[in-house]
Amino acid sequence: MQEREGQFVELQSIRALLAPVVLIEHCLGYFRTAEWVDTVRWALNDEALLVTFFTMSGYLMALAVLKRDEQGKNSATDFYVRRLFRLYPTILAASALSLAYLLTLHYGRPIPGASEWMLDRFQEDRMTVLHLAASAAGLLAFLLPPLWTNSAELAGSALMPWLPHLIRRRLFWVTLAALGIVSVLVGSSTYYGVGLYLVDFMIGAAVCVLPTWVGERLRASKRLAYGVLLIAFVTLAFSGMILPEGHHRPTQILASLGAAAILTCITTGSVDLPFLRTKFGTFMGDIGFAMYLLHFPVMCLIAWPLALTTLGSEAKAFTLAGLTLATTIPLSYLSYRYVEMPGQRLGKWFLAQRWSAWLSQPRSTQTTA
């Protein structure tokens, strides 16, 4: 598996699929359209990609934590600070764009042909200081409807610094099983469904602690490795079809297990997938977070004049998808380069300054503290 500055290229490319698929799914749902468009949206299976994203996030965060623990550098505070500076500069920038759209356009008059799903977004009675502040803090999906996933991301992040402790106490697999039970039984009743997805992060983390013989066995038999990869992909792709409506949670865990199997095949070097090592794939992976957040206000801004045209609803939906994709990609690159990356550098500087100040204190002060 190819590594680039601590990031795994293949995983970046896989994670890059989430934002464009969600973007297209949202654009196709903006207007009232024929049922066949809903079938296209269903076939995109963005839920499986979301589960894959959470599973891979769990793996990458766990790997970073375990490596720092081996070096004696594991610190929950440092981890949380890095996550804070990783997520929030982009969240604040995208929230500002969405707020500008709401204040200037959205509440002026109804959007012709908008679907019930779209009309349920940005409810005017929620245009309060509290809702705006909670949205900017990443705790409410008012300004940015896709931001509901941030609650799951924050909850999953909260678990990660304690992984070394769980592993040393042999409580990791017990915790994983407990979260699986919570996901199936009561996950849907938790805030933004956070309880549904916590298990995905832990399933991803489990890939880091698999016995070494798993990788050895896969590397010894390419036929086995590629067979596992194929079964995992099919399981992931068709997880939503295995059980009928109303039994979604077990299939969500099934999708996460499929994603974990793909992770295992890639991270153990058992399979060679050169198509996941393209420059375009890594580029899309880099801008994926910004794209995931920015596409919604961009979509709304483009849909406003598009709704006034004489195009049919289906044509409007697909045109909206194309225009939003074409606009969001360069905008996301600018956000990545001038918002996200500077935010991460600021986080590193902040941590360096904090530890530098702590180390420069008199020894007696450190002992007393």
N, C-alpha and C positions, 0 to 999 in steps of 0.2 A: 504494500500500500504506500503510495507516494505521500510524503509529508511536506508542507510548505509553511515555514515559520510557525510550527506548532499546530497547524490546521491540516486535517486530512482532506486531500483534494477530492477523493471519491465521495466522501460524506458531504462535502460542500456542494457538490453537483447534485446529489440526491435531495438535499434540503432545499436546493434552489427551485425545485419543482413546485413547492407549496405556494409561494406568492403568485406566480402566473396562473395557476389553476384556480386559486381563490378569487383572483381578480376576474377571470373569465366567468366563473360561477356567479359572482355578484353582478356583473354587467348583464348577464343573460336573465337575471332575476329582477332587473330594475323596472322593466315595463311589463304590462299585462300582455302575455303572449299565449300562443297555442300550446297544447299539452306536450307536443313533441319537443318543444324547447325545454320543458321541465324534465323530460326524459334525458336530454343531453346533459343538463345540470346534474342529474342523478348519476349518470355514467361517469362524470368527472371524479366522483368519489373523493371529494376533498376531505372528508372525515378520516379516511385511511391515511391520506398524506399528513393530516394534522397529527394523528397518532404517531406516525413515523417521525415527524419532527420532534415531538416530545420525547420519544424513545431515544433518538439520536442525541438530543440535548442532554438527557440523563447520562448517556454514555460519556459524552465529551466533558461534562462538568465533573462526573465521578473520576474520570481519568486524570484530570487536572488536579483534583483534590488529593487523590491517592499518590500522585507523583510528588506533590508538595509535602505530603505527610512523610514520605520516604526521606525527603531532604530535611525533615524537621522544621518545615516552614508553614505547616498547615495552621491557618488562623481563620476562624469564622468571620471575624471583623473584616479582615482583608478581602475575603471572598465576597462578602456582601457589598463592600465598597466597590470592588471591581464590577460586580453585576449592576450596581446602581449607575455607574458611569458608562457602562456598556449599553444599557437600555434607555435611560431617560433623556439624553439629548435628542434622540430621534423621536421619542414619544412627544416631547414638548414641541418640536418643530412641526410634526404632523398635526398635532392638536391645534397649533396656531393657524395652520392653513385651513383646517376644518372650521374653526371658529370664524375666520374671515368669510368663508363661504356662507355660513349660517346668518351672520350679521348683515351681509350685503344682498343675498339672493334668496335663500331658502324660504324664509317666512313671508316673502312679499306676496306670493300667490301660489295656488296649487299647481303641481307639476302635471301637465296633461299626460294621461296614459300610464301614470306610475302604478306599480303593483301594490297590493295590500302590504306585502313584505316591506317595500320601500317606504310606504306611507307611515309605517309603524316606527321608522327611524326618526331621530331628532325631534321627539315630541316636544311641543312648545312649552308645556307646563314644567318641563325639566330644565329649562333655560334659566337656572338659578346659580347663584354664586357657589352653593354647596356642590351642585352637580358638575359645574365647570371645574372646581378645584379637585374634586374626586377624579374627574376624567384626566386632568393634567397630571395627577399623581399616579395614573395607571391603574386605578382601583375601580373605575366605572367606564363602561363602554358607551358613553353618550356621544362624545365628540368623535370618537373613532370606534365604530361598531366592531371591527376585527380585534379591538384591544381586549376583549373579554378573555382572550387566551393568555394575556399577561398575568392574570390572577393565578392561573395554573402554573405559569412559568415561575412566578415568585414563590409559590408554595413548593414547587419542585426544587427550586434553588435553596430554599430554607433547609431542606433535608440533607443536602450534599455535604456540608462541612462535618456532619456527624457520621459519615460513612465509615471512616477508620475505626471509630469507637464501636459501631455496630458490628463490624467485621471482627475486631479483636474479641468482642464479647460473644461472638457467634450468634448474633441476633439479626443478621442481615436477612436471611431467608425467612425468618419468622415475621419480620417487618414487611417483607415483600408479600407473603401470604395474607397477612392482615389487611394490607392495602388493597389486595385483589378482592377480598371479601367485602370490604367497604365500598369498592367501586361498583360491584354488582348489586349489592343490597340497598345502599342509601346514597350512592354517588350523585344521582340526579337531583337529589333534594338539597345538595350543598350549594354554596354561593358560586354562581356561574358554573356549576358542575365541576368544581375543583376536585371533589372527591372521586370523580370519574377518571381523572387523568393522572393523579399522583402515582398510581401504580405503573403508568407508562415510563415515568422517569426512573423508577426503581428497576423496572425490567431492563431498561437501557444500562443502568449502573451494573446490573448483574452480569453483563457481558464482560465487564472488567475483572470479575472475580471468578469466572469460569475456570475449572481445572485445566491445567496445561495440556492434558491428554486430548482435550477436545480439539484444540488447534493442531496438535500433532496428527491426530487421526484424519482430520480434514485435509491437511497438507499431504498426507501419505496417499490419499486416493482422490484424484481430481474428479473421477466419476461421482464419488460420494459428495464432494464439495459442490459441484455444479448441480447435482440432483437436489441437495438441500436448498440451494439458491433458487432453483426453479419452483420447488414446492412452496418455499417461503413467499416468493413473489406472487404466485397464484393465490395463496391464502390471504395475503395482504390486499390484493386487487379485488377479490371477490368476497371479502369478509362480510360486507354489508348484505350479501345475497344469501348467506348460508342459513340464517335464521329469519323468520318473518318479522314484520313490524311489531315493535313492543318488546323484542328481545335483543335490543341493540347492544347493551353493555357487555354481555359475554363475547359478542363478535368484536367489540372494541379491544378487549384484551387479546383476542385471537389475532387481530391485526397487529397489536404491539409485539406479540410473540413472533409473528412473521417478520416484522421489522428488525427484531433482535437477532433472528437467524441470519438475515441479510448482513447485519452489522458484523456478526461473528465470522461469516465467510470472508468479508472484506478485510476486517482488522487483523485476522490471523494470517493474511497473505495466502489464503487457500485458493482464491480465484483471481484472475487477471481481467479487469474490465477497463480497457484503454479508453472506451468512449466516455467514461466518467472522469477522464483526466484532461479534458479539453480546456482551453483558455476561456471559452465562452461559458462553460459550466461553472468554472471557479469564479468568473466575473459575476454571473447571476447569483451565485452563492454569497458573494461579498455584499451585493446590494439587496439581498433577499429580505432582510428585516425592514429596511427603509421602504422597499416596494410593498411589503405586506401592509404597512401602516398608511403610506401615502396614497395608495390606489383609490381608497374610498372617497376622500374629498376631491381627488382628480376626476374620478368617475362622475361625481355629482356636478362638478363644474362643466364637464363636457356634455352631460345629459341635458342640462338646462336649455341650451339652444337647439340641441338635437331633437328634443321633444316637440319643438315647434315646426319641424319639417313635415313634408307630406309622405315620408317613408312609412311603410307598414311597421307594425310593432316588432315583428321578428327581424326585419332588416335593421331597425333602430337598435335592437339588442346586440346584434352581431357587429354592427358598425361601432357601437359604443365600446364593445370589447376591444376591437382593433385600435381605435383611437386612444383609449385609456392605456392600453399596453404600450403603444408607441410613445405616449407622453410620459408615462410613469417611469420607464426604464432610464432615460437620461436624467430625469428629476431625482430618481433614487441614487444614481451615481453621484450627483452633486451633493446630496444629503450624506451619502456614505463618506465622501472625501472631505467635506467641509463641516459636517456636524458630528457624525458617528466616530470617525477616526480621531478628530481633535478631542472629543469627549473621553475616549479611551486613554489618550495620552495625558489628559488632565487627571484622570483617575490614577494613573501610574505616578504622576508627579505628586499628587496629593498623598499617596501612600508613602512615597519616598521622603517627602517632607515630614510626614507624621513620625515615621520611624527615625529619621535623622534627628528630629527634635527630642524624641524619647532617649536616644542613645547619647545625646549631648548633655543630658541632665546629670547632675552630680550623683555619684553612686549611692549616697545616703538617701537621696530623694527617691531613687528607684526602689530601694529596699523598703522605705516607708510606704510607698504606694502599693 
